[in-house]
Amino acid sequence: MQLEVPERALFALTDMAEAAGMTVAEYALAAALTVAGVTEKRESTISRLHSLGMTDAQIARHLNTTNAAVARKRRQLGLPANHAGTEGHAA
């Protein structure tokens, strides 16, 4: 799928993705999942983002919460930690 994004918006999107420690594609997908699941429970959101290979820190930044809160919920869900550099390949 291709999207046409105005150059100005692309720069802003790139800055937001970099601030979250993600590529533009990862950031856009994570944002789309969040928007699509406005009523989705946090557990489900964490599980989906984890399946994309996102680390606890990346998920925490995306959800505007703490690393500890994400790590606690991830452990409750029985999910192993993803490590930096393994994006797209859940550990």
PyMOL Python script that loads the backbone (N, CA, C, O; Angstrom):
from pymol import cmd

cmd.read_pdbstr("""\
ATOM      1  N   MET A   1       0.845  -1.173   0.000  1.00  0.00           N
ATOM      2  CA  MET A   1       0.000   0.000   0.000  1.00  0.00           C
ATOM      3  C   MET A   1       0.889   1.234   0.000  1.00  0.00           C
ATOM      4  O   MET A   1       1.879   1.284   0.730  1.00  0.00           O
ATOM      5  N   GLN A   2       0.557   2.199  -0.785  1.00  0.00           N
ATOM      6  CA  GLN A   2       1.304   3.441  -0.840  1.00  0.00           C
ATOM      7  C   GLN A   2       0.402   4.595  -0.458  1.00  0.00           C
ATOM      8  O   GLN A   2      -0.778   4.629  -0.806  1.00  0.00           O
ATOM      9  N   LEU A   3       0.974   5.530   0.257  1.00  0.00           N
ATOM     10  CA  LEU A   3       0.261   6.740   0.640  1.00  0.00           C
ATOM     11  C   LEU A   3       1.011   7.941   0.113  1.00  0.00           C
ATOM     12  O   LEU A   3       2.241   7.966   0.129  1.00  0.00           O
ATOM     13  N   GLU A   4       0.291   8.920  -0.347  1.00  0.00           N
ATOM     14  CA  GLU A   4       0.921  10.173  -0.729  1.00  0.00           C
ATOM     15  C   GLU A   4       0.827  11.098   0.470  1.00  0.00           C
ATOM     16  O   GLU A   4      -0.262  11.416   0.946  1.00  0.00           O
ATOM     17  N   VAL A   5       1.987  11.523   0.948  1.00  0.00           N
ATOM     18  CA  VAL A   5       2.047  12.380   2.120  1.00  0.00           C
ATOM     19  C   VAL A   5       2.748  13.672   1.721  1.00  0.00           C
ATOM     20  O   VAL A   5       3.842  13.636   1.158  1.00  0.00           O
ATOM     21  N   PRO A   6       2.130  14.811   2.008  1.00  0.00           N
ATOM     22  CA  PRO A   6       2.797  16.079   1.697  1.00  0.00           C
ATOM     23  C   PRO A   6       4.168  16.140   2.397  1.00  0.00           C
ATOM     24  O   PRO A   6       4.328  15.639   3.510  1.00  0.00           O
ATOM     25  N   GLU A   7       5.132  16.750   1.741  1.00  0.00           N
ATOM     26  CA  GLU A   7       6.503  16.783   2.249  1.00  0.00           C
ATOM     27  C   GLU A   7       6.578  17.319   3.669  1.00  0.00           C
ATOM     28  O   GLU A   7       7.296  16.765   4.501  1.00  0.00           O
ATOM     29  N   ARG A   8       5.859  18.372   3.953  1.00  0.00           N
ATOM     30  CA  ARG A   8       5.866  18.968   5.298  1.00  0.00           C
ATOM     31  C   ARG A   8       5.377  17.964   6.350  1.00  0.00           C
ATOM     32  O   ARG A   8       5.956  17.853   7.430  1.00  0.00           O
ATOM     33  N   ALA A   9       4.312  17.244   6.021  1.00  0.00           N
ATOM     34  CA  ALA A   9       3.774  16.244   6.944  1.00  0.00           C
ATOM     35  C   ALA A   9       4.741  15.076   7.100  1.00  0.00           C
ATOM     36  O   ALA A   9       4.860  14.502   8.182  1.00  0.00           O
ATOM     37  N   LEU A  10       5.428  14.727   6.022  1.00  0.00           N
ATOM     38  CA  LEU A  10       6.387  13.629   6.091  1.00  0.00           C
ATOM     39  C   LEU A  10       7.530  13.971   7.035  1.00  0.00           C
ATOM     40  O   LEU A  10       7.985  13.114   7.792  1.00  0.00           O
ATOM     41  N   PHE A  11       7.997  15.213   6.998  1.00  0.00           N
ATOM     42  CA  PHE A  11       9.058  15.627   7.915  1.00  0.00           C
ATOM     43  C   PHE A  11       8.585  15.512   9.362  1.00  0.00           C
ATOM     44  O   PHE A  11       9.320  15.031  10.224  1.00  0.00           O
ATOM     45  N   ALA A  12       7.361  15.952   9.623  1.00  0.00           N
ATOM     46  CA  ALA A  12       6.813  15.869  10.976  1.00  0.00           C
ATOM     47  C   ALA A  12       6.669  14.411  11.398  1.00  0.00           C
ATOM     48  O   ALA A  12       7.002  14.055  12.528  1.00  0.00           O
ATOM     49  N   LEU A  13       6.177  13.574  10.500  1.00  0.00           N
ATOM     50  CA  LEU A  13       6.015  12.148  10.783  1.00  0.00           C
ATOM     51  C   LEU A  13       7.366  11.493  11.062  1.00  0.00           C
ATOM     52  O   LEU A  13       7.490  10.670  11.969  1.00  0.00           O
ATOM     53  N   THR A  14       8.366  11.861  10.283  1.00  0.00           N
ATOM     54  CA  THR A  14       9.714  11.327  10.476  1.00  0.00           C
ATOM     55  C   THR A  14      10.250  11.718  11.843  1.00  0.00           C
ATOM     56  O   THR A  14      10.834  10.888  12.540  1.00  0.00           O
ATOM     57  N   ASP A  15      10.057  12.967  12.231  1.00  0.00           N
ATOM     58  CA  ASP A  15      10.511  13.429  13.546  1.00  0.00           C
ATOM     59  C   ASP A  15       9.822  12.658  14.674  1.00  0.00           C
ATOM     60  O   ASP A  15      10.470  12.260  15.642  1.00  0.00           O
ATOM     61  N   MET A  16       8.510  12.447  14.550  1.00  0.00           N
ATOM     62  CA  MET A  16       7.777  11.716  15.588  1.00  0.00           C
ATOM     63  C   MET A  16       8.238  10.264  15.669  1.00  0.00           C
ATOM     64  O   MET A  16       8.396   9.719  16.761  1.00  0.00           O
ATOM     65  N   ALA A  17       8.453   9.644  14.515  1.00  0.00           N
ATOM     66  CA  ALA A  17       8.913   8.256  14.497  1.00  0.00           C
ATOM     67  C   ALA A  17      10.287   8.140  15.138  1.00  0.00           C
ATOM     68  O   ALA A  17      10.519   7.241  15.947  1.00  0.00           O
ATOM     69  N   GLU A  18      11.198   9.038  14.786  1.00  0.00           N
ATOM     70  CA  GLU A  18      12.538   9.005  15.367  1.00  0.00           C
ATOM     71  C   GLU A  18      12.486   9.220  16.871  1.00  0.00           C
ATOM     72  O   GLU A  18      13.219   8.566  17.613  1.00  0.00           O
ATOM     73  N   ALA A  19      11.632  10.127  17.331  1.00  0.00           N
ATOM     74  CA  ALA A  19      11.496  10.379  18.765  1.00  0.00           C
ATOM     75  C   ALA A  19      10.988   9.146  19.505  1.00  0.00           C
ATOM     76  O   ALA A  19      11.298   8.946  20.679  1.00  0.00           O
ATOM     77  N   ALA A  20      10.205   8.321  18.808  1.00  0.00           N
ATOM     78  CA  ALA A  20       9.679   7.090  19.405  1.00  0.00           C
ATOM     79  C   ALA A  20      10.615   5.908  19.189  1.00  0.00           C
ATOM     80  O   ALA A  20      10.327   4.795  19.631  1.00  0.00           O
ATOM     81  N   GLY A  21      11.745   6.150  18.504  1.00  0.00           N
ATOM     82  CA  GLY A  21      12.696   5.075  18.252  1.00  0.00           C
ATOM     83  C   GLY A  21      12.222   4.078  17.219  1.00  0.00           C
ATOM     84  O   GLY A  21      12.558   2.896  17.289  1.00  0.00           O
ATOM     85  N   MET A  22      11.432   4.553  16.247  1.00  0.00           N
ATOM     86  CA  MET A  22      10.865   3.675  15.232  1.00  0.00           C
ATOM     87  C   MET A  22      11.142   4.224  13.838  1.00  0.00           C
ATOM     88  O   MET A  22      11.513   5.386  13.670  1.00  0.00           O
ATOM     89  N   THR A  23      10.953   3.363  12.848  1.00  0.00           N
ATOM     90  CA  THR A  23      10.961   3.829  11.469  1.00  0.00           C
ATOM     91  C   THR A  23       9.608   4.480  11.193  1.00  0.00           C
ATOM     92  O   THR A  23       8.662   4.312  11.964  1.00  0.00           O
ATOM     93  N   VAL A  24       9.522   5.218  10.098  1.00  0.00           N
ATOM     94  CA  VAL A  24       8.252   5.838   9.731  1.00  0.00           C
ATOM     95  C   VAL A  24       7.185   4.766   9.519  1.00  0.00           C
ATOM     96  O   VAL A  24       6.043   4.932   9.946  1.00  0.00           O
ATOM     97  N   ALA A  25       7.552   3.678   8.865  1.00  0.00           N
ATOM     98  CA  ALA A  25       6.585   2.602   8.610  1.00  0.00           C
ATOM     99  C   ALA A  25       6.082   1.992   9.924  1.00  0.00           C
ATOM    100  O   ALA A  25       4.883   1.762  10.079  1.00  0.00           O
ATOM    101  N   GLU A  26       6.989   1.730  10.867  1.00  0.00           N
ATOM    102  CA  GLU A  26       6.586   1.163  12.162  1.00  0.00           C
ATOM    103  C   GLU A  26       5.673   2.128  12.910  1.00  0.00           C
ATOM    104  O   GLU A  26       4.662   1.730  13.489  1.00  0.00           O
ATOM    105  N   TYR A  27       6.050   3.403  12.885  1.00  0.00           N
ATOM    106  CA  TYR A  27       5.260   4.414  13.585  1.00  0.00           C
ATOM    107  C   TYR A  27       3.866   4.536  12.974  1.00  0.00           C
ATOM    108  O   TYR A  27       2.868   4.603  13.692  1.00  0.00           O
ATOM    109  N   ALA A  28       3.808   4.565  11.656  1.00  0.00           N
ATOM    110  CA  ALA A  28       2.521   4.680  10.971  1.00  0.00           C
ATOM    111  C   ALA A  28       1.632   3.476  11.266  1.00  0.00           C
ATOM    112  O   ALA A  28       0.430   3.628  11.486  1.00  0.00           O
ATOM    113  N   LEU A  29       2.220   2.283  11.273  1.00  0.00           N
ATOM    114  CA  LEU A  29       1.436   1.088  11.560  1.00  0.00           C
ATOM    115  C   LEU A  29       0.938   1.103  12.998  1.00  0.00           C
ATOM    116  O   LEU A  29      -0.224   0.800  13.265  1.00  0.00           O
ATOM    117  N   ALA A  30       1.825   1.457  13.922  1.00  0.00           N
ATOM    118  CA  ALA A  30       1.422   1.519  15.329  1.00  0.00           C
ATOM    119  C   ALA A  30       0.307   2.549  15.513  1.00  0.00           C
ATOM    120  O   ALA A  30      -0.650   2.300  16.246  1.00  0.00           O
ATOM    121  N   ALA A  31       0.424   3.698  14.857  1.00  0.00           N
ATOM    122  CA  ALA A  31      -0.613   4.728  14.950  1.00  0.00           C
ATOM    123  C   ALA A  31      -1.928   4.232  14.362  1.00  0.00           C
ATOM    124  O   ALA A  31      -2.994   4.455  14.937  1.00  0.00           O
ATOM    125  N   ALA A  32      -1.853   3.561  13.218  1.00  0.00           N
ATOM    126  CA  ALA A  32      -3.069   3.037  12.580  1.00  0.00           C
ATOM    127  C   ALA A  32      -3.752   2.010  13.471  1.00  0.00           C
ATOM    128  O   ALA A  32      -4.977   2.001  13.584  1.00  0.00           O
ATOM    129  N   LEU A  33      -2.964   1.147  14.103  1.00  0.00           N
ATOM    130  CA  LEU A  33      -3.547   0.153  15.011  1.00  0.00           C
ATOM    131  C   LEU A  33      -4.222   0.824  16.191  1.00  0.00           C
ATOM    132  O   LEU A  33      -5.284   0.389  16.637  1.00  0.00           O
ATOM    133  N   THR A  34      -3.610   1.879  16.694  1.00  0.00           N
ATOM    134  CA  THR A  34      -4.190   2.597  17.820  1.00  0.00           C
ATOM    135  C   THR A  34      -5.484   3.280  17.416  1.00  0.00           C
ATOM    136  O   THR A  34      -6.475   3.211  18.143  1.00  0.00           O
ATOM    137  N   VAL A  35      -5.488   3.938  16.265  1.00  0.00           N
ATOM    138  CA  VAL A  35      -6.689   4.619  15.795  1.00  0.00           C
ATOM    139  C   VAL A  35      -7.797   3.611  15.503  1.00  0.00           C
ATOM    140  O   VAL A  35      -8.955   3.836  15.855  1.00  0.00           O
ATOM    141  N   ALA A  36      -7.439   2.504  14.862  1.00  0.00           N
ATOM    142  CA  ALA A  36      -8.441   1.491  14.514  1.00  0.00           C
ATOM    143  C   ALA A  36      -9.042   0.850  15.754  1.00  0.00           C
ATOM    144  O   ALA A  36     -10.188   0.402  15.732  1.00  0.00           O
ATOM    145  N   GLY A  37      -8.278   0.805  16.824  1.00  0.00           N
ATOM    146  CA  GLY A  37      -8.747   0.167  18.047  1.00  0.00           C
ATOM    147  C   GLY A  37      -8.979   1.152  19.157  1.00  0.00           C
ATOM    148  O   GLY A  37      -8.539   0.935  20.286  1.00  0.00           O
ATOM    149  N   VAL A  38      -9.673   2.246  18.850  1.00  0.00           N
ATOM    150  CA  VAL A  38      -9.902   3.275  19.854  1.00  0.00           C
ATOM    151  C   VAL A  38     -10.482   2.666  21.119  1.00  0.00           C
ATOM    152  O   VAL A  38     -10.151   3.108  22.219  1.00  0.00           O
ATOM    153  N   THR A  39     -11.333   1.669  20.991  1.00  0.00           N
ATOM    154  CA  THR A  39     -11.929   1.035  22.165  1.00  0.00           C
ATOM    155  C   THR A  39     -11.144  -0.208  22.595  1.00  0.00           C
ATOM    156  O   THR A  39     -11.521  -0.886  23.551  1.00  0.00           O
ATOM    157  N   GLU A  40     -10.063  -0.500  21.889  1.00  0.00           N
ATOM    158  CA  GLU A  40      -9.255  -1.673  22.189  1.00  0.00           C
ATOM    159  C   GLU A  40      -8.637  -1.538  23.575  1.00  0.00           C
ATOM    160  O   GLU A  40      -8.194  -0.456  23.961  1.00  0.00           O
ATOM    161  N   LYS A  41      -8.610  -2.621  24.310  1.00  0.00           N
ATOM    162  CA  LYS A  41      -8.013  -2.601  25.632  1.00  0.00           C
ATOM    163  C   LYS A  41      -6.510  -2.429  25.529  1.00  0.00           C
ATOM    164  O   LYS A  41      -5.894  -2.832  24.542  1.00  0.00           O
ATOM    165  N   ARG A  42      -5.928  -1.833  26.544  1.00  0.00           N
ATOM    166  CA  ARG A  42      -4.488  -1.602  26.568  1.00  0.00           C
ATOM    167  C   ARG A  42      -3.724  -2.914  26.409  1.00  0.00           C
ATOM    168  O   ARG A  42      -2.685  -2.943  25.749  1.00  0.00           O
ATOM    169  N   GLU A  43      -4.218  -3.991  26.998  1.00  0.00           N
ATOM    170  CA  GLU A  43      -3.533  -5.275  26.887  1.00  0.00           C
ATOM    171  C   GLU A  43      -3.416  -5.712  25.430  1.00  0.00           C
ATOM    172  O   GLU A  43      -2.376  -6.204  24.991  1.00  0.00           O
ATOM    173  N   SER A  44      -4.496  -5.521  24.699  1.00  0.00           N
ATOM    174  CA  SER A  44      -4.506  -5.904  23.297  1.00  0.00           C
ATOM    175  C   SER A  44      -3.559  -5.024  22.492  1.00  0.00           C
ATOM    176  O   SER A  44      -2.869  -5.505  21.594  1.00  0.00           O
ATOM    177  N   THR A  45      -3.529  -3.735  22.814  1.00  0.00           N
ATOM    178  CA  THR A  45      -2.626  -2.813  22.127  1.00  0.00           C
ATOM    179  C   THR A  45      -1.180  -3.200  22.396  1.00  0.00           C
ATOM    180  O   THR A  45      -0.366  -3.253  21.474  1.00  0.00           O
ATOM    181  N   ILE A  46      -0.861  -3.471  23.650  1.00  0.00           N
ATOM    182  CA  ILE A  46       0.506  -3.867  24.000  1.00  0.00           C
ATOM    183  C   ILE A  46       0.870  -5.158  23.272  1.00  0.00           C
ATOM    184  O   ILE A  46       1.972  -5.282  22.736  1.00  0.00           O
ATOM    185  N   SER A  47      -0.041  -6.104  23.252  1.00  0.00           N
ATOM    186  CA  SER A  47       0.217  -7.371  22.565  1.00  0.00           C
ATOM    187  C   SER A  47       0.482  -7.151  21.076  1.00  0.00           C
ATOM    188  O   SER A  47       1.409  -7.736  20.517  1.00  0.00           O
ATOM    189  N   ARG A  48      -0.331  -6.309  20.434  1.00  0.00           N
ATOM    190  CA  ARG A  48      -0.153  -6.042  18.995  1.00  0.00           C
ATOM    191  C   ARG A  48       1.176  -5.356  18.712  1.00  0.00           C
ATOM    192  O   ARG A  48       1.896  -5.741  17.791  1.00  0.00           O
ATOM    193  N   LEU A  49       1.500  -4.337  19.505  1.00  0.00           N
ATOM    194  CA  LEU A  49       2.748  -3.606  19.287  1.00  0.00           C
ATOM    195  C   LEU A  49       3.944  -4.502  19.584  1.00  0.00           C
ATOM    196  O   LEU A  49       4.967  -4.423  18.904  1.00  0.00           O
ATOM    197  N   HIS A  50       3.819  -5.348  20.593  1.00  0.00           N
ATOM    198  CA  HIS A  50       4.877  -6.312  20.914  1.00  0.00           C
ATOM    199  C   HIS A  50       5.092  -7.260  19.748  1.00  0.00           C
ATOM    200  O   HIS A  50       6.230  -7.596  19.421  1.00  0.00           O
ATOM    201  N   SER A  51       4.004  -7.697  19.115  1.00  0.00           N
ATOM    202  CA  SER A  51       4.116  -8.628  17.989  1.00  0.00           C
ATOM    203  C   SER A  51       4.821  -7.995  16.797  1.00  0.00           C
ATOM    204  O   SER A  51       5.335  -8.701  15.929  1.00  0.00           O
ATOM    205  N   LEU A  52       4.846  -6.666  16.753  1.00  0.00           N
ATOM    206  CA  LEU A  52       5.577  -5.956  15.711  1.00  0.00           C
ATOM    207  C   LEU A  52       7.067  -5.874  16.036  1.00  0.00           C
ATOM    208  O   LEU A  52       7.861  -5.394  15.227  1.00  0.00           O
ATOM    209  N   GLY A  53       7.438  -6.345  17.222  1.00  0.00           N
ATOM    210  CA  GLY A  53       8.836  -6.318  17.630  1.00  0.00           C
ATOM    211  C   GLY A  53       9.210  -5.093  18.434  1.00  0.00           C
ATOM    212  O   GLY A  53      10.389  -4.873  18.714  1.00  0.00           O
ATOM    213  N   MET A  54       8.228  -4.294  18.809  1.00  0.00           N
ATOM    214  CA  MET A  54       8.531  -3.085  19.570  1.00  0.00           C
ATOM    215  C   MET A  54       8.983  -3.439  20.980  1.00  0.00           C
ATOM    216  O   MET A  54       8.479  -4.381  21.591  1.00  0.00           O
ATOM    217  N   THR A  55       9.945  -2.666  21.487  1.00  0.00           N
ATOM    218  CA  THR A  55      10.438  -2.857  22.852  1.00  0.00           C
ATOM    219  C   THR A  55       9.460  -2.223  23.834  1.00  0.00           C
ATOM    220  O   THR A  55       8.571  -1.466  23.446  1.00  0.00           O
ATOM    221  N   ASP A  56       9.642  -2.547  25.117  1.00  0.00           N
ATOM    222  CA  ASP A  56       8.801  -1.937  26.149  1.00  0.00           C
ATOM    223  C   ASP A  56       8.894  -0.418  26.084  1.00  0.00           C
ATOM    224  O   ASP A  56       7.882   0.273  26.197  1.00  0.00           O
ATOM    225  N   ALA A  57      10.112   0.107  25.902  1.00  0.00           N
ATOM    226  CA  ALA A  57      10.316   1.557  25.858  1.00  0.00           C
ATOM    227  C   ALA A  57       9.576   2.180  24.672  1.00  0.00           C
ATOM    228  O   ALA A  57       8.971   3.244  24.809  1.00  0.00           O
ATOM    229  N   GLN A  58       9.620   1.531  23.521  1.00  0.00           N
ATOM    230  CA  GLN A  58       8.919   2.053  22.346  1.00  0.00           C
ATOM    231  C   GLN A  58       7.413   2.031  22.562  1.00  0.00           C
ATOM    232  O   GLN A  58       6.713   2.985  22.221  1.00  0.00           O
ATOM    233  N   ILE A  59       6.922   0.943  23.128  1.00  0.00           N
ATOM    234  CA  ILE A  59       5.483   0.838  23.408  1.00  0.00           C
ATOM    235  C   ILE A  59       5.083   1.900  24.426  1.00  0.00           C
ATOM    236  O   ILE A  59       4.046   2.547  24.277  1.00  0.00           O
ATOM    237  N   ALA A  60       5.894   2.078  25.450  1.00  0.00           N
ATOM    238  CA  ALA A  60       5.592   3.064  26.487  1.00  0.00           C
ATOM    239  C   ALA A  60       5.510   4.474  25.894  1.00  0.00           C
ATOM    240  O   ALA A  60       4.600   5.235  26.221  1.00  0.00           O
ATOM    241  N   ARG A  61       6.458   4.816  25.028  1.00  0.00           N
ATOM    242  CA  ARG A  61       6.426   6.137  24.394  1.00  0.00           C
ATOM    243  C   ARG A  61       5.175   6.288  23.537  1.00  0.00           C
ATOM    244  O   ARG A  61       4.541   7.343  23.528  1.00  0.00           O
ATOM    245  N   HIS A  62       4.828   5.235  22.824  1.00  0.00           N
ATOM    246  CA  HIS A  62       3.653   5.285  21.951  1.00  0.00           C
ATOM    247  C   HIS A  62       2.363   5.448  22.753  1.00  0.00           C
ATOM    248  O   HIS A  62       1.451   6.159  22.331  1.00  0.00           O
ATOM    249  N   LEU A  63       2.289   4.794  23.902  1.00  0.00           N
ATOM    250  CA  LEU A  63       1.080   4.836  24.720  1.00  0.00           C
ATOM    251  C   LEU A  63       1.119   5.927  25.793  1.00  0.00           C
ATOM    252  O   LEU A  63       0.179   6.082  26.572  1.00  0.00           O
ATOM    253  N   ASN A  64       2.222   6.678  25.820  1.00  0.00           N
ATOM    254  CA  ASN A  64       2.387   7.740  26.810  1.00  0.00           C
ATOM    255  C   ASN A  64       2.251   7.206  28.235  1.00  0.00           C
ATOM    256  O   ASN A  64       1.482   7.724  29.046  1.00  0.00           O
ATOM    257  N   THR A  65       3.018   6.162  28.511  1.00  0.00           N
ATOM    258  CA  THR A  65       3.027   5.560  29.839  1.00  0.00           C
ATOM    259  C   THR A  65       4.475   5.216  30.190  1.00  0.00           C
ATOM    260  O   THR A  65       5.389   5.578  29.449  1.00  0.00           O
ATOM    261  N   THR A  66       4.690   4.537  31.285  1.00  0.00           N
ATOM    262  CA  THR A  66       6.051   4.218  31.717  1.00  0.00           C
ATOM    263  C   THR A  66       6.501   2.859  31.189  1.00  0.00           C
ATOM    264  O   THR A  66       5.687   1.995  30.863  1.00  0.00           O
ATOM    265  N   ASN A  67       7.818   2.698  31.115  1.00  0.00           N
ATOM    266  CA  ASN A  67       8.379   1.401  30.723  1.00  0.00           C
ATOM    267  C   ASN A  67       7.930   0.323  31.704  1.00  0.00           C
ATOM    268  O   ASN A  67       7.591  -0.793  31.310  1.00  0.00           O
ATOM    269  N   ALA A  68       7.935   0.677  32.989  1.00  0.00           N
ATOM    270  CA  ALA A  68       7.562  -0.301  34.019  1.00  0.00           C
ATOM    271  C   ALA A  68       6.130  -0.792  33.841  1.00  0.00           C
ATOM    272  O   ALA A  68       5.853  -1.979  34.013  1.00  0.00           O
ATOM    273  N   ALA A  69       5.217   0.121  33.495  1.00  0.00           N
ATOM    274  CA  ALA A  69       3.817  -0.271  33.294  1.00  0.00           C
ATOM    275  C   ALA A  69       3.684  -1.226  32.114  1.00  0.00           C
ATOM    276  O   ALA A  69       2.937  -2.202  32.176  1.00  0.00           O
ATOM    277  N   VAL A  70       4.411  -0.939  31.045  1.00  0.00           N
ATOM    278  CA  VAL A  70       4.365  -1.820  29.868  1.00  0.00           C
ATOM    279  C   VAL A  70       4.994  -3.162  30.198  1.00  0.00           C
ATOM    280  O   VAL A  70       4.439  -4.206  29.853  1.00  0.00           O
ATOM    281  N   ALA A  71       6.156  -3.151  30.869  1.00  0.00           N
ATOM    282  CA  ALA A  71       6.834  -4.406  31.217  1.00  0.00           C
ATOM    283  C   ALA A  71       5.953  -5.273  32.116  1.00  0.00           C
ATOM    284  O   ALA A  71       5.879  -6.489  31.936  1.00  0.00           O
ATOM    285  N   ARG A  72       5.289  -4.644  33.078  1.00  0.00           N
ATOM    286  CA  ARG A  72       4.405  -5.390  33.991  1.00  0.00           C
ATOM    287  C   ARG A  72       3.264  -6.038  33.209  1.00  0.00           C
ATOM    288  O   ARG A  72       2.964  -7.217  33.396  1.00  0.00           O
ATOM    289  N   LYS A  73       2.628  -5.254  32.327  1.00  0.00           N
ATOM    290  CA  LYS A  73       1.498  -5.792  31.550  1.00  0.00           C
ATOM    291  C   LYS A  73       1.974  -6.875  30.589  1.00  0.00           C
ATOM    292  O   LYS A  73       1.291  -7.882  30.398  1.00  0.00           O
ATOM    293  N   ARG A  74       3.156  -6.669  29.975  1.00  0.00           N
ATOM    294  CA  ARG A  74       3.710  -7.662  29.053  1.00  0.00           C
ATOM    295  C   ARG A  74       3.949  -8.980  29.786  1.00  0.00           C
ATOM    296  O   ARG A  74       3.614 -10.050  29.277  1.00  0.00           O
ATOM    297  N   ARG A  75       4.528  -8.897  30.978  1.00  0.00           N
ATOM    298  CA  ARG A  75       4.763 -10.130  31.764  1.00  0.00           C
ATOM    299  C   ARG A  75       3.442 -10.803  32.130  1.00  0.00           C
ATOM    300  O   ARG A  75       3.339 -12.029  32.087  1.00  0.00           O
ATOM    301  N   GLN A  76       2.432 -10.012  32.489  1.00  0.00           N
ATOM    302  CA  GLN A  76       1.113 -10.566  32.807  1.00  0.00           C
ATOM    303  C   GLN A  76       0.517 -11.288  31.604  1.00  0.00           C
ATOM    304  O   GLN A  76      -0.218 -12.264  31.749  1.00  0.00           O
ATOM    305  N   LEU A  77       0.846 -10.793  30.421  1.00  0.00           N
ATOM    306  CA  LEU A  77       0.365 -11.420  29.183  1.00  0.00           C
ATOM    307  C   LEU A  77       1.219 -12.621  28.777  1.00  0.00           C
ATOM    308  O   LEU A  77       0.900 -13.317  27.813  1.00  0.00           O
ATOM    309  N   GLY A  78       2.306 -12.862  29.517  1.00  0.00           N
ATOM    310  CA  GLY A  78       3.180 -13.998  29.217  1.00  0.00           C
ATOM    311  C   GLY A  78       4.066 -13.776  28.004  1.00  0.00           C
ATOM    312  O   GLY A  78       4.497 -14.735  27.365  1.00  0.00           O
ATOM    313  N   LEU A  79       4.340 -12.524  27.683  1.00  0.00           N
ATOM    314  CA  LEU A  79       5.152 -12.201  26.518  1.00  0.00           C
ATOM    315  C   LEU A  79       6.602 -11.954  26.920  1.00  0.00           C
ATOM    316  O   LEU A  79       6.852 -11.283  27.922  1.00  0.00           O
ATOM    317  N   PRO A  80       7.562 -12.480  26.163  1.00  0.00           N
ATOM    318  CA  PRO A  80       8.973 -12.215  26.455  1.00  0.00           C
ATOM    319  C   PRO A  80       9.331 -10.795  26.038  1.00  0.00           C
ATOM    320  O   PRO A  80       8.633 -10.183  25.230  1.00  0.00           O
ATOM    321  N   ALA A  81      10.405 -10.284  26.585  1.00  0.00           N
ATOM    322  CA  ALA A  81      10.860  -8.939  26.222  1.00  0.00           C
ATOM    323  C   ALA A  81      11.428  -8.946  24.803  1.00  0.00           C
ATOM    324  O   ALA A  81      12.142  -9.870  24.414  1.00  0.00           O
ATOM    325  N   ASN A  82      11.108  -7.921  24.051  1.00  0.00           N
ATOM    326  CA  ASN A  82      11.769  -7.687  22.765  1.00  0.00           C
ATOM    327  C   ASN A  82      12.965  -6.796  23.049  1.00  0.00           C
ATOM    328  O   ASN A  82      12.916  -5.935  23.927  1.00  0.00           O
ATOM    329  N   HIS A  83      14.027  -7.005  22.311  1.00  0.00           N
ATOM    330  CA  HIS A  83      15.240  -6.220  22.537  1.00  0.00           C
ATOM    331  C   HIS A  83      15.485  -5.318  21.349  1.00  0.00           C
ATOM    332  O   HIS A  83      15.108  -5.647  20.224  1.00  0.00           O
ATOM    333  N   ALA A  84      16.118  -4.173  21.595  1.00  0.00           N
ATOM    334  CA  ALA A  84      16.425  -3.223  20.537  1.00  0.00           C
ATOM    335  C   ALA A  84      17.154  -3.925  19.402  1.00  0.00           C
ATOM    336  O   ALA A  84      18.023  -4.766  19.633  1.00  0.00           O
ATOM    337  N   GLY A  85      16.796  -3.575  18.189  1.00  0.00           N
ATOM    338  CA  GLY A  85      17.433  -4.191  17.020  1.00  0.00           C
ATOM    339  C   GLY A  85      16.710  -5.420  16.513  1.00  0.00           C
ATOM    340  O   GLY A  85      17.138  -6.024  15.529  1.00  0.00           O
ATOM    341  N   THR A  86      15.602  -5.810  17.174  1.00  0.00           N
ATOM    342  CA  THR A  86      14.853  -6.997  16.733  1.00  0.00           C
ATOM    343  C   THR A  86      13.476  -6.629  16.221  1.00  0.00           C
ATOM    344  O   THR A  86      12.605  -7.491  16.109  1.00  0.00           O
ATOM    345  N   GLU A  87      13.263  -5.318  15.899  1.00  0.00           N
ATOM    346  CA  GLU A  87      11.963  -4.874  15.432  1.00  0.00           C
ATOM    347  C   GLU A  87      11.482  -5.755  14.281  1.00  0.00           C
ATOM    348  O   GLU A  87      12.230  -6.079  13.359  1.00  0.00           O
ATOM    349  N   GLY A  88      10.224  -6.123  14.369  1.00  0.00           N
ATOM    350  CA  GLY A  88       9.637  -6.951  13.326  1.00  0.00           C
ATOM    351  C   GLY A  88       9.862  -8.436  13.551  1.00  0.00           C
ATOM    352  O   GLY A  88       9.346  -9.271  12.807  1.00  0.00           O
ATOM    353  N   HIS A  89      10.636  -8.762  14.582  1.00  0.00           N
ATOM    354  CA  HIS A  89      10.908 -10.161  14.912  1.00  0.00           C
ATOM    355  C   HIS A  89      10.723 -10.333  16.400  1.00  0.00           C
ATOM    356  O   HIS A  89      11.688 -10.248  17.160  1.00  0.00           O
ATOM    357  N   ALA A  90       9.502 -10.572  16.826  1.00  0.00           N
ATOM    358  CA  ALA A  90       9.216 -10.710  18.246  1.00  0.00           C
ATOM    359  C   ALA A  90      10.101 -11.796  18.831  1.00  0.00           C
ATOM    360  O   ALA A  90      10.278 -12.865  18.247  1.00  0.00           O
ATOM    361  N   ALA A  91      10.656 -11.494  20.007  1.00  0.00           N
ATOM    362  CA  ALA A  91      11.568 -12.436  20.674  1.00  0.00           C
ATOM    363  C   ALA A  91      10.825 -13.626  21.225  1.00  0.00           C
ATOM    364  O   ALA A  91      11.436 -14.516  21.817  1.00  0.00           O
TER     365      ALA A  91
END
""", "prot")
cmd.dss("prot")
cmd.show_as("cartoon", "prot")
cmd.util.cbc("prot")
cmd.orient("prot")
